[in-house]
């Protein structure tokens, strides 16, 4: 996409991050996170929630908290992803 001169938007990154979350592809998700930051989409609420979910599903809770703390506000979607990640990986306390 970028080779053709088409820049990604929030929908592009959201889709990419959702695929990484579904596949529990943490390393690919970390690379996507770098691309999000470089493209300036890291302050977008939708993309931020996708990042929270992408890090929470494989249990990378430090990254989950880091990303969620950067969001302007934590919405129900963010908290659901955080709580789901905690529950799936035994971080109930």
Secondary structure, DSSP 4 states (H G I P E B T S, - for coil): -GGGTPPP-HHHHHHHHHHHHHHT-HHHHHHHHHHHHHHT-TT-HHHHHHHHHHHHHTT-HHHHHHHHHHSSS--HHHHHHHHHHHHHTT---
